[in-house]
Amino acid sequence: MQTLGNRQSLAAILKTRRQKLAEQVSCPVILWSGRSSARNFPANVYPFRASSHFLYFAGLPLENAVIRLEAGQLLLFMDDASPDSALWHGESPNRGAIAAEIGADEALPLSELRHWLAGTGTIAVQDPKNYFYQASLLERMLAPATRPQNLDLEVTKAIITLRLSHDQAALAEIRQAAQVSIQAHRAGMAATRNAQIEAAVRAEIEAVFTANQMTCAYGSIVTVHGEVLHNDRYHHALRSGDLLLVDAGAETATGWAADITRTWPVSGQFSPTQRAIYDVVLAAHDACIAAIRPGVEYREIHLLGARMIAAGLIDLGILKGQPDDLVEQDAHALFFPHGIGHLLGLDVHDMEDLGDQAGYAEGRTRSDRFGLGYLRLDRPLQTGMVVTIEPGFYQVPAILNDPERRARYQDVVSWERLTQFSDVRGIRIEDDVLVTTTGSEVLTADLPTTATAIEEIICA
């Protein structure tokens, strides 16, 4: 499999990125990759995932490494593997060889790092052990990444600016992750009719990731309980009449993610009520993608999706009133409570380790409205961004059976009509969309979205 490094010079890509960073900051920048964590004893560790900010400038998932960026120059700090490690892990390249691959100007042991920390800005790593290690080396209080201060705030803003729009090397990685994810979803669809439980479909999907030397970009959601938005259980039986909601995406070896959701009938045939709701969600999905172009506010894309969901549910007799009025009352959020999507890149929810600093334009804060509070992205779209579009319909008991909401929306919801759609627990349709200079490109378009096309794949 090709990697970012052999499609074009890894060193050249990284040099361009750090030169752009140098134009944005007034101080040296130092970034940690992080270290693995033990599951239950030191030699049995969780899979290591380097910090995405480190990966953006270092390009390789190096463990226990640090880079220092200043005026376009890169210093790499890491220790060579111990002689004993070769017995368990095989031979490893030394730091000099790694430095040459990524275009570092110098490679030094970690013991030298303390001489290069003065006056630097950084981004705090996520896990507590590495966070305290980072703070102890810097010998200063280190605010969390969601609330950086002083030079750390300057560095954070600069990195956000760079990572919001992807360069061609990043887009090549995302495209590769998208294509493998498409293959995986097709494998899941093909396996469904003979599968007994959700786990069997999950296994087919994740086998495609593994065969392509990729990992899961996030915990796969493969569930007949689509009303549980982040369901992480896979033991439920697959029965004719069920809908299977699958939200699964691959991550490349250098950390770039895809994120796709499809919902399909276990039997291979949508019931009339399932198809009716599916087509409402699909209409919202298509309208939102059609509206994407530079300068459009993502919040308006979300509200468009909400209005489309409301209009479709009015047509089906579930909601009563006018779409604009229903959205203003947040009535749509009874069935579509989350945001229309999010940024996508090195993280599946790109840069959300920074809280809302990346997702929300400066000066904007999250709404406390029921229908807007889970919006992850609120800024104008710009060329080079990759975003997800993922409208949905869910019958969440905790929402629909809440006495306060039942009372508030009693005049706009036909609860009796809703009971006729009891075979629809949850439907979501999600694609990854690149904002281009004139509009958009759906990076995951090779995976069909229409009900008829999905039925054909399952029944093939």
C-alpha positions, 0 to 999 in steps of 0.5 A: 500500500502506498503511504503519504511518504512515497506518493510524494516526498514526505520531507517536502510535504512536512517542510511546507507545513512547518514553513506555513506555521512559521508565518503564523507564530512568533515563538518556537513550537514544541509538540509531543507524540505521546506514549503508550499506556498499559492495559493491565501490566507494562508489557500489555499496552493499548494500541498507540496513537500519536497526537494528531498535531504531532502527526501533522508536522512529523508525518510518522506515528513515532512513540515517545518523540518530540519535535521543535519547530522554529523558523521552518526548521525541525528538531527531532528528539527521541531515543533509539530503541534499546538493544533488548527491544529487538528481541520482542519488536524486531529491528527499528530505524535509528533516530538519524534515519527517521530524521532523514525521512521526515526532513528534520534538521537535527536529531537529538536524544530526549535527554537534550530536550530540556535545553530547548524548551525556553520560550516555546508554545505547545498544545497539551496532550490528552491523557493524564500521564503524558500531560503531567510528563509534558508539564513537568518538562516545561516546568510550568502550569500547562492549561488543558488544550481546550483552554490554552493561554499565552504562547500556547493560545497563539500556537493553537490558533495557528495550527487550527488555521493550517489544519482547517483547509487540507493540502493535497497530501492530506486529501490523498490520505483522506481519499484513500481512507474513504475508498477503503471505508467504502469497500468495508461497508459493501462487505458489511452489506454483503454479509448481512443476510447470512449474519446472525448477530451484529458482531458478524457484520462488524467483523466483515467490515473491520476485516477490510480495514485490517487487510488494507493495513488500516485501523478503525478511525473510531469505535465502529457502530453496527447496530439494530438499535440505531436510536442509540447514537454511539452504540458500542454493543454488538450482541443483538440478533439480526432479524427480518424487519430490522434496520441495521445502522452502520457508522464505520470509517478507516484510518490510514497508517499516518492517521487520516480518517474517513467517516461513513454511515449507511442504514440498510434492511437486514432482510434486503427490503425496506418496509413501506414505513422504513423507506418513507422515513429513509427518503426523508433523511436522504432528501435532507442529506442531498439538499445539504450537500448541494448547498455546500460551497465556500463562504456558506455558513455551516450552521445554515447547512444544519438548519437546512437539514433540520427544515428538510427533516421537518418538511418530510415529517409533515408530509408523513403526518408525524409533524404538524405546522410549517417547517420554519416554525417547527425548526424555530421551536426545535420540534425537529430535534425530537427526531434529529437531535444532533448536528448535521456533521463535523470537520474531518481530517487527522481526527474523525472529529477533527481537532475536537481535542481543542474543544470548540476552538476549531469548530466554532469561529472566533467569538461564537459559542454553542447555543443552549437550544435543544436543536442547536446545542450539539452542532459541532461546527459553526463557521463559514466553509472554506476551500479545502475543508472536509466536512461530514453531512449526516442527517438522521431520524431517531426514536429515542425513548428518553426524548420522546417519552419525556413528559416535559417535551410531550407537553411542549410539543403536544400540538405539533406531533401526531403521537398516534401517527408516529406509532405506525413507524415503530419499525424505524428505530434509527436511520442515518446517512453520512458522507464525507464532503470536500469544499472545492473552489466552486462547490463540493466533491463527495469523497464517498460518492462511490457508496450508493445512498438510494434505498433501491441501490442499497437493496440491490447490494444486499440482495446481490 
